[in-house]
Amino acid sequence: MRDSGNSTICENLHQMSTVRKSTNIVWHKSSVEKFDRQELLQQKGCVIWITGLSGSGKSTLACALSQGLHLRGKLTYILDGDNVRHGLNSDLSFKVEDRAENIRRIGEVAKLFADAGIICIASLISPYRKDRDACRALLPEGDFIEVFLDVPLQVCEARDPKGLYKLARCGKIKGFTGIDDPYEPPLNCEIVLQQKGGDLVSPSNMAETVISYLEEKGYLQA
């Protein structure tokens, strides 16, 4: 005969383990640490967080930066906002709470790459300071390098590579950053790359600015 009391207890425990936050866990320390991996790769793991409006050139800069570092024999990995939504974050919408979760997950994954000794390049709009600051707080001081692509809205909208601004202006996309949802520019980021007026800086030149920063701060050596 089935014990209904024990059954209820087991069901409650199952709900606790799947619905509530994990509690009965212990961190397992590895015998190979970040320092060891950095010695192997001859570089220091960090996160380069590229933020800016849609159409500001974040993905283009990320690719140019990755290529520039690759040519210098440095290991990188790009976490592109759109690409991550094809897999890890495919279950998330563009509602405010889902956008925050999208950034949180990318921040956690970026942290793992940095711990592996890899130079992780995260490229996504990430419009709210509090979400970017939360990702910064995940890493040791100095290992989160925020790069702001400071490109005026009118320039981004004129480019409109995905046709999203046009859809937003027509009301077919709601909550679009820069149109009917705010973008909060960084207040104390490490690098600002401006694209204003007719003097546009090439992606490769912008990448070199970031690489120079990494060299100066000692990230391209163990």
C-alpha positions as CSV (number, residue, x, y, z in Angstrom):
1,M,0.0,0.0,0.0
2,R,1.3,3.4,-1.0
3,D,2.3,5.8,1.9
4,S,0.6,9.0,0.9
5,G,2.5,11.0,3.5
6,N,5.9,9.9,2.2
7,S,4.7,10.5,-1.4
8,T,3.7,14.1,-0.6
9,I,7.1,14.7,1.0
10,C,8.9,13.3,-2.0
11,E,6.9,15.4,-4.4
12,N,7.6,18.5,-2.3
13,L,11.3,17.8,-2.3
14,H,11.2,17.3,-6.1
15,Q,9.5,20.7,-6.5
16,M,12.1,22.3,-4.2
17,S,15.0,20.9,-6.3
18,T,13.6,21.9,-9.6
19,V,11.8,25.2,-8.9
20,R,13.8,26.9,-6.1
21,K,17.4,28.0,-6.3
22,S,20.0,25.3,-5.6
23,T,21.0,25.1,-2.0
24,N,22.6,21.7,-1.3
25,I,25.7,22.4,-3.4
26,V,29.4,22.8,-2.6
27,W,32.1,24.4,-4.8
28,H,34.6,21.8,-6.0
29,K,38.1,23.3,-6.3
30,S,40.2,22.2,-9.3
31,S,43.8,21.2,-9.2
32,V,44.4,23.3,-12.3
33,E,43.6,27.0,-11.7
34,K,43.2,30.1,-13.9
35,F,46.9,31.0,-13.3
36,D,48.0,27.6,-14.7
37,R,45.8,28.0,-17.8
38,Q,47.1,31.5,-18.4
39,E,50.7,30.3,-18.2
40,L,49.8,27.6,-20.8
41,L,48.2,30.2,-23.2
42,Q,50.6,33.0,-22.4
43,Q,47.8,35.5,-22.0
44,K,45.4,36.6,-19.3
45,G,41.8,35.8,-19.4
46,C,39.4,38.7,-19.4
47,V,36.0,39.9,-20.8
48,I,35.8,42.7,-23.4
49,W,32.2,43.8,-23.2
50,I,31.2,45.8,-26.4
51,T,28.0,47.8,-25.9
52,G,26.2,50.3,-28.1
53,L,23.0,50.8,-30.1
54,S,21.9,48.4,-32.8
55,G,23.8,49.3,-36.0
56,S,26.7,50.8,-34.1
57,G,29.1,48.2,-35.4
58,K,29.6,46.0,-32.3
59,S,29.7,42.6,-34.2
60,T,32.0,44.1,-36.8
61,L,34.4,45.4,-34.1
62,A,34.3,42.1,-32.3
63,C,35.3,40.2,-35.4
64,A,38.1,42.7,-36.2
65,L,39.3,42.5,-32.6
66,S,39.3,38.7,-32.6
67,Q,41.2,38.6,-35.9
68,G,43.8,41.1,-34.7
69,L,44.4,39.1,-31.5
70,H,44.4,35.8,-33.4
71,L,47.2,37.2,-35.7
72,R,49.2,37.9,-32.5
73,G,48.8,34.3,-31.4
74,K,46.1,35.0,-28.8
75,L,43.1,32.8,-28.1
76,T,39.7,34.6,-28.2
77,Y,36.1,33.7,-28.3
78,I,33.2,35.9,-29.4
79,L,29.8,35.8,-27.6
80,D,27.6,37.7,-30.1
81,G,24.1,38.7,-28.8
82,D,22.3,37.4,-31.9
83,N,24.3,34.2,-32.1
84,V,23.7,33.2,-28.4
85,R,20.0,33.6,-29.0
86,H,20.2,30.8,-31.6
87,G,21.1,28.3,-28.9
88,L,21.7,29.0,-25.2
89,N,19.2,31.8,-25.0
90,S,16.7,30.6,-27.7
91,D,14.0,30.3,-25.0
92,L,14.1,34.1,-24.2
93,S,12.0,36.8,-25.7
94,F,12.8,40.5,-25.8
95,K,10.7,41.5,-22.8
96,V,12.5,43.5,-20.1
97,E,12.9,40.5,-17.8
98,D,14.1,38.2,-20.6
99,R,16.6,40.8,-21.8
100,A,18.0,41.0,-18.3
101,E,18.2,37.2,-18.2
102,N,19.9,37.1,-21.6
103,I,22.6,39.4,-20.4
104,R,23.0,37.6,-17.1
105,R,23.6,34.3,-18.8
106,I,26.0,35.8,-21.3
107,G,27.9,37.4,-18.3
108,E,28.1,34.0,-16.6
109,V,29.4,32.2,-19.7
110,A,31.9,35.1,-20.4
111,K,33.2,34.6,-16.8
112,L,33.8,30.9,-17.5
113,F,35.8,31.8,-20.7
114,A,37.9,34.3,-18.8
115,D,38.5,31.7,-16.1
116,A,39.7,29.4,-18.8
117,G,42.4,32.0,-19.7
118,I,40.6,33.1,-22.9
119,I,40.0,36.6,-24.0
120,C,36.2,36.6,-24.3
121,I,34.6,39.3,-26.5
122,A,30.9,39.8,-25.6
123,S,29.1,41.9,-28.2
124,L,25.5,42.9,-27.5
125,I,23.4,46.0,-27.0
126,S,23.0,45.5,-23.2
127,P,21.2,48.8,-22.8
128,Y,20.9,49.1,-19.1
129,R,23.8,50.0,-16.8
130,K,22.6,47.8,-13.9
131,D,22.8,44.7,-16.1
132,R,26.3,45.5,-17.4
133,D,27.4,46.4,-13.9
134,A,26.1,43.1,-12.6
135,C,28.3,41.3,-15.2
136,R,31.3,43.4,-14.2
137,A,30.8,42.3,-10.6
138,L,31.2,38.7,-11.6
139,L,34.8,39.1,-12.4
140,P,37.9,40.2,-10.5
141,E,38.7,44.0,-10.7
142,G,40.2,44.9,-14.0
143,D,39.1,41.7,-15.9
144,F,35.9,43.4,-17.2
145,I,36.8,45.8,-20.0
146,E,33.7,47.8,-21.1
147,V,34.0,49.2,-24.6
148,F,31.3,51.8,-25.6
149,L,30.7,52.3,-29.3
150,D,29.5,55.8,-29.1
151,V,27.6,56.2,-32.4
152,P,24.7,58.6,-32.7
153,L,21.2,57.2,-33.2
154,Q,20.8,58.9,-36.6
155,V,23.9,57.2,-37.9
156,C,22.8,53.8,-36.6
157,E,19.4,54.3,-38.0
158,A,20.8,55.4,-41.4
159,R,22.8,52.2,-41.5
160,D,19.9,49.9,-40.3
161,P,21.7,46.7,-41.5
162,K,18.9,44.5,-40.3
163,G,16.0,46.8,-41.1
164,L,15.0,46.9,-37.5
165,Y,14.8,50.6,-37.1
166,K,12.4,50.8,-40.0
167,L,10.2,48.2,-38.4
168,A,10.3,50.0,-35.0
169,R,9.4,53.3,-36.6
170,C,6.4,51.6,-38.2
171,G,5.3,50.2,-34.8
172,K,6.0,46.6,-35.9
173,I,8.6,46.1,-33.1
174,K,7.9,47.3,-29.6
175,G,10.4,48.2,-27.0
176,F,13.2,48.8,-29.5
177,T,16.3,50.3,-28.0
178,G,16.8,53.9,-29.1
179,I,13.2,54.3,-30.4
180,D,10.7,53.5,-27.6
181,D,13.1,52.0,-25.1
182,P,16.1,53.8,-23.6
183,Y,19.8,53.1,-24.0
184,E,21.9,54.1,-20.9
185,P,25.5,54.8,-22.0
186,P,28.3,53.8,-19.7
187,L,29.5,56.4,-17.2
188,N,32.9,55.0,-16.3
189,C,33.8,52.5,-19.1
190,E,37.4,51.6,-19.9
191,I,37.3,52.5,-23.6
192,V,35.0,54.9,-25.7
193,L,35.1,54.6,-29.5
194,Q,33.3,57.4,-31.2
195,Q,31.9,57.5,-34.7
196,K,30.6,61.0,-35.3
197,G,30.4,63.2,-38.4
198,G,32.0,62.1,-41.6
199,D,35.3,60.9,-40.2
200,L,34.5,57.3,-39.5
201,V,37.2,55.1,-38.0
202,S,37.7,51.7,-39.6
203,P,36.9,48.6,-37.5
204,S,40.6,47.5,-37.7
205,N,41.7,50.8,-36.3
206,M,39.2,50.6,-33.5
207,A,40.4,47.0,-32.8
208,E,44.0,48.3,-32.6
209,T,42.9,50.8,-29.9
210,V,41.5,48.0,-27.8
211,I,44.5,45.8,-28.4
212,S,46.8,48.6,-27.4
213,Y,44.8,48.8,-24.1
214,L,45.2,45.1,-23.6
215,E,49.0,45.3,-24.2
216,E,49.3,48.3,-21.8
217,K,47.4,46.4,-19.1
218,G,49.4,43.2,-19.5
219,Y,46.7,41.0,-20.8
220,L,48.7,39.7,-23.8
221,Q,51.2,38.0,-21.7
222,A,51.0,35.6,-18.8
